[in-house]
Amino acid sequence: VQLQASGGGLVQAGGSLRLPCAASGATLSSLVMAWFRQAPGKERETVASITWSFTYYADSVKGRFAISRDNAKNTVYLQMNSLKPDDTAVYYCAARIYSQSSYNYWGQGTQVTVSS
């Protein structure tokens, strides 16, 4: 499975960005998809994940971020609204097969920088 993340950039606080992650080598419907992020000097954290019937969000992004999937395009999206400087990080999309417990497939990361 190959994952290609994009859509990062520089945005002012309060702005929005949408990060797409295109998957190849497997159909999206067979995968659990997630977005992680890692800020300088901090540990990587799970931002959001999505399965067939369940979505998860970190408390820090609830109500501001939305994860969605387009199975026809084999793409998962992270819509980020009301961005804050604390959201500045490298964002990674990841995937795992439903039967696996850990995410084994990772995209290359895309930088999101939120200025105050």
VEXVOLUM-817329 format. One record per residue (C-alpha): residue in one letter; z, y, x. Coordinates in steps of 0.2 Angstrom, whole numbers, plus 5000, padded with zeros to 4 digits. Each point is the difference from the previous one (the first is absolute). Example, Ala and Ser with C-alpha at 12.3 -4.5 7.8 and 13.67 -1.06 7.14 Angstrom:
BEGIN
<aa = A; up = 5039; north = 4978; east = 5062> .
<aa = S; up = 4997; north = 5017; east = 5006> .
This chain:
BEGIN
<aa = V; up = 5000; north = 5000; east = 5000> .
<aa = Q; up = 4995; north = 5017; east = 5007> .
<aa = L; up = 5008; north = 5016; east = 4993> .
<aa = Q; up = 4992; north = 5017; east = 5003> .
<aa = A; up = 5012; north = 5015; east = 4995> .
<aa = S; up = 4994; north = 5018; east = 4999> .
<aa = G; up = 5003; north = 5016; east = 4992> .
<aa = G; up = 5014; north = 5008; east = 5011> .
<aa = G; up = 5000; north = 5017; east = 5005> .
<aa = L; up = 5010; north = 5017; east = 5001> .
<aa = V; up = 5006; north = 5007; east = 4983> .
<aa = Q; up = 5013; north = 5013; east = 4996> .
<aa = A; up = 5016; north = 4996; east = 4991> .
<aa = G; up = 4997; north = 4997; east = 4982> .
<aa = G; up = 4983; north = 4994; east = 5002> .
<aa = S; up = 4992; north = 4983; east = 4997> .
<aa = L; up = 4990; north = 4987; east = 5009> .
<aa = R; up = 4993; north = 4983; east = 4995> .
<aa = L; up = 4999; north = 4986; east = 5013> .
<aa = P; up = 4987; north = 4986; east = 4996> .
<aa = C; up = 5002; north = 4984; east = 5009> .
<aa = A; up = 4984; north = 4989; east = 4999> .
<aa = A; up = 5002; north = 4981; east = 5002> .
<aa = S; up = 4988; north = 4987; east = 5006> .
<aa = G; up = 5000; north = 4982; east = 5003> .
<aa = A; up = 5010; north = 4996; east = 4985> .
<aa = T; up = 5000; north = 5006; east = 4982> .
<aa = L; up = 5013; north = 5013; east = 4996> .
<aa = S; up = 5006; north = 4990; east = 4985> .
<aa = S; up = 5007; north = 4986; east = 5012> .
<aa = L; up = 5010; north = 5012; east = 5010> .
<aa = V; up = 5016; north = 5010; east = 4998> .
<aa = M; up = 4997; north = 5017; east = 5007> .
<aa = A; up = 5011; north = 5013; east = 5007> .
<aa = W; up = 5001; north = 5016; east = 5009> .
<aa = F; up = 5013; north = 5003; east = 5014> .
<aa = R; up = 5003; north = 5016; east = 5011> .
<aa = Q; up = 5008; north = 5003; east = 5016> .
<aa = A; up = 5005; north = 5018; east = 5006> .
<aa = P; up = 5004; north = 5004; east = 5018> .
<aa = G; up = 5016; north = 4993; east = 5006> .
<aa = K; up = 5003; north = 4991; east = 4983> .
<aa = E; up = 4998; north = 4982; east = 4995> .
<aa = R; up = 4986; north = 4994; east = 4989> .
<aa = E; up = 5004; north = 5001; east = 4982> .
<aa = T; up = 4991; north = 4993; east = 4984> .
<aa = V; up = 4993; north = 5014; east = 4989> .
<aa = A; up = 4993; north = 4990; east = 4986> .
<aa = S; up = 4993; north = 4983; east = 4996> .
<aa = I; up = 4990; north = 4992; east = 4985> .
<aa = T; up = 4997; north = 4983; east = 4993> .
<aa = W; up = 4992; north = 4994; east = 4984> .
<aa = S; up = 5014; north = 5007; east = 4989> .
<aa = F; up = 5012; north = 5009; east = 5011> .
<aa = T; up = 5001; north = 5015; east = 5010> .
<aa = Y; up = 5014; north = 5006; east = 5012> .
<aa = Y; up = 5004; north = 5017; east = 5007> .
<aa = A; up = 5012; north = 5006; east = 5013> .
<aa = D; up = 5013; north = 5011; east = 4992> .
<aa = S; up = 4994; north = 5014; east = 5011> .
<aa = V; up = 4982; north = 5000; east = 4992> .
<aa = K; up = 5004; north = 4995; east = 4982> .
<aa = G; up = 4992; north = 5012; east = 4988> .
<aa = R; up = 4989; north = 5008; east = 5013> .
<aa = F; up = 4990; north = 4985; east = 5007> .
<aa = A; up = 4989; north = 4988; east = 4990> .
<aa = I; up = 4993; north = 4984; east = 5006> .
<aa = S; up = 4985; north = 4992; east = 4991> .
<aa = R; up = 4986; north = 4987; east = 5003> .
<aa = D; up = 4982; north = 4999; east = 4996> .
<aa = N; up = 4995; north = 4982; east = 5001> .
<aa = A; up = 4982; north = 5004; east = 4997> .
<aa = K; up = 5000; north = 5011; east = 5015> .
<aa = N; up = 5012; north = 4989; east = 5010> .
<aa = T; up = 5010; north = 5015; east = 5004> .
<aa = V; up = 5018; north = 5006; east = 4998> .
<aa = Y; up = 5005; north = 5018; east = 4998> .
<aa = L; up = 5015; north = 5010; east = 5004> .
<aa = Q; up = 5000; north = 5016; east = 4990> .
<aa = M; up = 5013; north = 5012; east = 5008> .
<aa = N; up = 5005; north = 5016; east = 4990> .
<aa = S; up = 5013; north = 5013; east = 5003> .
<aa = L; up = 5000; north = 4996; east = 5019> .
<aa = K; up = 5015; north = 5005; east = 5011> .
<aa = P; up = 5001; north = 5002; east = 5019> .
<aa = D; up = 5011; north = 4985; east = 5000> .
<aa = D; up = 4984; north = 4990; east = 4994> .
<aa = T; up = 4992; north = 5003; east = 5017> .
<aa = A; up = 4996; north = 4983; east = 5008> .
<aa = V; up = 4987; north = 4988; east = 5004> .
<aa = Y; up = 4996; north = 4990; east = 4985> .
<aa = Y; up = 4995; north = 4982; east = 5000> .
<aa = C; up = 4993; north = 4989; east = 4987> .
<aa = A; up = 5005; north = 4982; east = 5001> .
<aa = A; up = 4996; north = 4984; east = 4990> .
<aa = R; up = 5007; north = 4982; east = 4998> .
<aa = I; up = 4995; north = 4985; east = 4991> .
<aa = Y; up = 5011; north = 4997; east = 4985> .
<aa = S; up = 5008; north = 4984; east = 5007> .
<aa = Q; up = 5004; north = 5009; east = 5017> .
<aa = S; up = 5017; north = 5009; east = 5002> .
<aa = S; up = 4994; north = 5013; east = 5013> .
<aa = Y; up = 4985; north = 5012; east = 5001> .
<aa = N; up = 4988; north = 4992; east = 5013> .
<aa = Y; up = 4986; north = 5012; east = 4998> .
<aa = W; up = 5000; north = 5018; east = 5005> .
<aa = G; up = 4989; north = 5015; east = 5000> .
<aa = Q; up = 4998; north = 5012; east = 5015> .
<aa = G; up = 5011; north = 5014; east = 4993> .
<aa = T; up = 4996; north = 5017; east = 4994> .
<aa = Q; up = 5009; north = 5016; east = 5005> .
<aa = V; up = 5008; north = 5011; east = 4986> .
<aa = T; up = 5007; north = 5016; east = 5005> .
<aa = V; up = 5009; north = 5012; east = 4988> .
<aa = S; up = 5003; north = 5017; east = 5005> .
<aa = S; up = 5014; north = 5011; east = 4993> .
